[in-house]
Amino acid sequence: MDFTTSDGLSVSYDDIAPEGYERAILLVHGFASNRNEGWKRTGWYAALERRRFRVIALDQRGHGQSAKPHEPEAYRRGNLARDVVELIDHLGINRVDLFGYSMGARVASAAALAAPDRFSNLILGGVGDKMLTERPSARGDVMAQAMLTDDPESITEPFLRSFRQFADEQGEDRQALAAFTNAENPPLDTDGFATLPMQVLVVAGQRESNGDPEVLAKAFAHGHGVIVPGCDHFSAIPHALTKAAVFDFIDGVLDDPWAR
């Protein structure tokens, strides 16, 4: 399915509503991924459906089956966060749980800051306390170069090479991904994290390159941090212990007024 954003782009999404579902969750994938690779193949669709969730997952602009403009300004974080809110508006839903992974966690955070009344609970995966000190850097330039080079073997940094390989495996538009990384974004309003009214889970692997999830969780008024033993950034998302942490978190906040 598709909907058109307020700035005229087509965004693709899945909306799977089991009969008699009890709550809805919106999933926001990471960079160079898509809804199928980030959430369906890793077992999240099936696990959430078994828990009687209505599962909504979008391909972020520049990814999957969504529109792929080649202009960096299309990928400003405010646009990405607005896509999330406009999707639940399009579906006529008042409030959902929101789960973002990696880059998707940053988008989910921005959406929660922009429209806190629309999200019952916030789940951030694949991030840690480095998110509190992130500033614009040359990372976007080198990631763009990694996406655009004709010779992937020339990429010497493992982090960059892994994302280029991932993008190639998914058949993503590397020019769009390069534009995505070159978008000019101010730092997240991390001071605003403490004002968010919903319960927040931050979950990441023990070998997560983005820092400590337990430290990041302390920046939120109602934050909970979980470290998944033995996992890195990529292996944590499909792991059964990550799913267990998410479901334990949700089960623990069912009686919270923001979860209704």
Secondary structure, 3 states (H helix, E strand, C coil): CEEECCCCCEEEEEEECCCCCCEEEEEECCCCCCHHHHHHCCCHHHHHHHCCEEEEEECCCCCCCCCCCCCHHHHCHHHHHHHHHHHHHHCCCCCEEEEEECHHHHHHHHHHHHCHHHEEEEEEECCCHHHHCCCCCCHHHHHHHHHHCCCHHHCCCHHHHHHHHHHHHHCCCHHHHHHHHCCCCCCCCHHHHHHCCCEEEEEEECCCCCCCHHHHHCCCCCEEEEEECCCCCCCCCCCHHHHHHHHHHHHHCCCCHHHC
